[in-house]
Amino acid sequence: MKTEHTNSIVSVFPTSILTSNMNFNEDERGNLLKAVYDIYDNDERGKRKASENKKFGYTTFLSKINLNNDPRFAKLKDLIGQDLNSYINHINIDCSSQEVYLSEIWINIQAPGTYVAAHRHHNCIMTSVYYLQVGDGAGELIFIDAKESHYMILPEYSKETKYNAISVKITPREGLNIMFPSWLMHEVAHNLSNKDRIIIGFNYKIRKAAKLKDK
């Protein structure tokens, strides 16, 4: 009698990344670029930090500038908020007893030759990066597998797939927004283009029920 044998393979612990396109008209994009460089021109602390760490470029993250209520970013913030709602619905966050809220907006200006080392966004739940300006060869956003398998015994594969890759690269383009869980390790490759790579970033945190009552 033949032995019955069946099997199945399932994927567990998938990681979701949202991408969207936000193509502002020429005037709107010009106003965003002007806002970014105006902030840079007036941020003495940020420029000093950037000059001390030239390989990493400029960021308002180090100078603690609060851009959350800057009206120049209001439309972009609203559009990112729509992506946030899509992401929340996708992963089924229960918003009846908690709130996902914007904790900070920041700017990165990556001059040619600069890069961003591997990092996470601690104490946040979601992060979004909008590419305002990108040149050819500006460098990929690289997500690094959160599992520890690649620190153990790692076999050779006949081809790379989503089931065995230890990193995923996304090539940036102007108007692209990428939203991902803040715990996901990521880095940005060297900017090999001849123009600044500019992103506007958003971090989100979460308030539990007790915090909501105090709002």
RABEL-V229666 format. One record per backbone hydrogen bond with DSSP energy under -0.5 kcal/mol. NH is the residue of the N-H (numbers start at 0). CO is the residue of the C=O. If there is no record, write none. Layout:
<<NH,CO> <NH,CO>>
This chain:
<<17,178> <19,176> <21,174> <23,21> <28,24> <29,25> <30,26> <31,27> <32,28> <33,29> <34,30> <35,31> <36,32> <37,33> <38,34> <39,35> <40,36> <41,37> <42,39> <43,41> <46,42> <47,43> <48,44> <49,45> <50,46> <51,47> <52,48> <53,50> <55,52> <56,52> <56,53> <57,108> <59,106> <61,58> <63,59> <64,59> <66,64> <66,104> <69,66> <70,68> <72,69> <73,70> <76,72> <77,73> <78,74> <79,75> <80,76> <81,77> <82,78> <83,79> <84,80> <85,81> <86,82> <87,83> <88,84> <89,85> <90,86> <91,87> <92,87> <94,92> <96,93> <98,206> <100,98> <100,204> <102,202> <103,202> <105,200> <107,198> <108,57> <109,107> <109,196> <110,108> <112,190> <113,110> <114,54> <115,187> <118,185> <120,181> <121,119> <123,120> <124,203> <125,203> <126,179> <127,201> <128,177> <129,199> <130,175> <131,129> <131,197> <132,197> <137,134> <140,169> <141,139> <141,186> <142,140> <142,167> <143,184> <144,165> <150,147> <151,148> <153,151> <154,152> <163,160> <164,160> <167,142> <169,140> <171,169> <174,130> <175,172> <176,19> <177,128> <178,17> <179,126> <180,15> <181,124> <183,180> <185,118> <186,141> <187,115> <188,139> <190,113> <191,136> <191,189> <196,109> <197,132> <197,195> <198,107> <199,129> <200,105> <200,198> <201,127> <202,103> <203,125> <204,100> <206,98> <210,207> <211,207> <212,208> <213,209> <214,211>>
